[in-house]
Amino acid sequence: MSSSIDTRPQAGFSLVEMMVSMAIMLIVTASVLTLTKDAFKVSFTAYELTDAQESVRTAHEYISRDLLTAGDGMKNINNICLAANFVSNYLTKNPANNPCGAGLVNLPLVHSDNNVPAGTTVLGIAPTVSVRSTPTATDRLTLLQLDSTFTPVTPTAVTPSGANISVAASDLSKFAPGEIYFILSSTGATFGTVTGKGAGTLNFAQGDTLGLNFTGNGGPINLVSAGGAL
């Protein structure tokens, strides 16, 4: 009986081969991670885009709802005449074309005001704020909407000068000085600030705080009431 020792070289890796293999693996892993990172970026961007689209759809639904509400009872209004100073101070820096007359602006149910200059004072807000400087221009939207909680009141008379509107004595308590009301007829519409109350009479005198009232033969209440005839 005899024994023998196998002295042939054994299979395996040398240190250099292992280092080369590890380097290759690191390169491949880094490439995979880079691709994975880009995939995550694309996925996140797609999510953000989907979320933005959903927000736009939601905003569209709100706007559509408000437009439908605003149009309720106002569908046949061609002219909503307001004092030009009030419109330019509080609602828009880019008023629409004016078929109402001198010193007046025809306000649509919905008006888009593009590129309001930075630094423009936003009136009617306390404390006072201004349009931001970044971005350099801001857009805003004016939307007229009916107040469904107020029961419409039918006037009994309107003075030709457009400064006083008579209502039933039982309706007088619904109004208070300083409140703004929508005045509508088959001719058109306008807004007016109640400046005082008399015996069955609401006063819409010129010189109110907002500069909304515009009296006289060319005033909006006079135009809407066709000189007191309606």
Residue pairs with C-beta under 8 A, 6 or more apart in sequence:
13 21
63 143
66 143
66 145
67 109
67 110
67 143
69 145
69 146
69 148
70 109
70 110
70 143
70 144
70 145
70 146
71 109
72 146
73 146
74 109
74 144
74 146
74 184
74 189
76 186
77 109
77 184
77 188
77 189
78 188
79 99
79 100
79 106
79 187
79 188
79 189
80 106
80 107
80 108
80 109
80 144
80 188
80 189
80 190
80 191
81 100
81 101
81 104
81 105
81 106
81 107
81 188
81 189
81 190
81 220
81 223
81 224
82 104
82 105
82 107
82 190
82 191
82 212
82 220
83 103
83 104
83 105
83 211
83 212
83 213
83 214
83 220
84 95
84 98
84 103
84 104
84 105
85 211
86 210
86 211
86 212
87 95
87 105
87 107
88 95
88 105
89 123
89 211
90 123
90 124
90 210
91 107
91 111
91 113
91 142
92 111
92 113
92 140
92 142
93 113
93 116
93 117
93 120
94 113
94 114
95 105
95 107
96 105
96 106
96 107
96 108
96 111
97 106
98 104
98 105
98 106
99 106
100 106
100 188
100 220
100 223
101 218
101 223
102 218
103 214
103 218
104 214
104 218
104 220
104 223
107 142
107 144
109 143
109 144
110 141
110 142
110 143
110 144
111 141
111 142
112 139
112 140
112 141
112 142
113 139
113 140
113 141
113 142
114 137
114 139
115 137
115 138
115 139
116 131
116 137
116 138
116 139
116 140
117 131
117 137
118 130
118 131
118 132
118 133
118 134
118 136
118 137
118 138
119 130
119 131
119 133
120 130
120 131
121 128
121 129
121 130
122 128
122 129
122 130
122 131
124 210
131 138
132 138
146 182
150 174
151 174
153 167
153 168
153 171
153 174
154 167
155 165
155 166
155 167
156 166
156 167
156 168
156 200
157 165
157 166
157 228
158 164
158 165
158 166
158 221
158 225
158 228
158 230
159 165
159 228
160 217
160 222
160 227
160 228
161 215
161 216
161 217
161 219
161 222
162 204
162 214
162 215
162 216
162 217
162 219
162 220
162 221
162 222
162 223
162 225
162 228
163 203
163 204
163 205
163 206
163 213
163 215
163 219
163 221
164 198
164 201
164 202
164 203
164 204
165 183
165 192
165 201
165 202
165 204
165 221
166 200
166 201
166 202
167 175
167 200
167 201
167 202
168 200
169 199
169 200
172 197
172 200
172 202
175 181
175 194
175 197
175 202
176 194
177 194
177 195
177 196
177 197
178 193
178 194
178 209
179 193
179 194
180 191
180 192
180 193
180 194
180 210
180 212
181 191
181 192
181 194
182 189
182 190
182 191
183 189
183 190
183 191
183 192
183 220
183 221
183 224
183 225
184 224
185 224
185 225
185 226
185 230
186 230
187 223
187 224
187 225
187 226
187 230
188 223
188 224
189 224
190 220
190 221
190 223
190 224
191 212
191 220
192 204
192 212
192 213
192 220
192 221
193 204
193 208
193 209
193 210
193 212
193 213
194 202
194 203
194 204
195 203
195 204
195 205
195 207
195 208
195 213
196 202
196 203
196 205
197 203
204 213
204 215
204 221
205 213
205 215
206 213
206 214
206 215
206 216
206 219
207 213
213 219
214 220
214 221
215 221
215 222
216 222
217 227
222 228
224 230
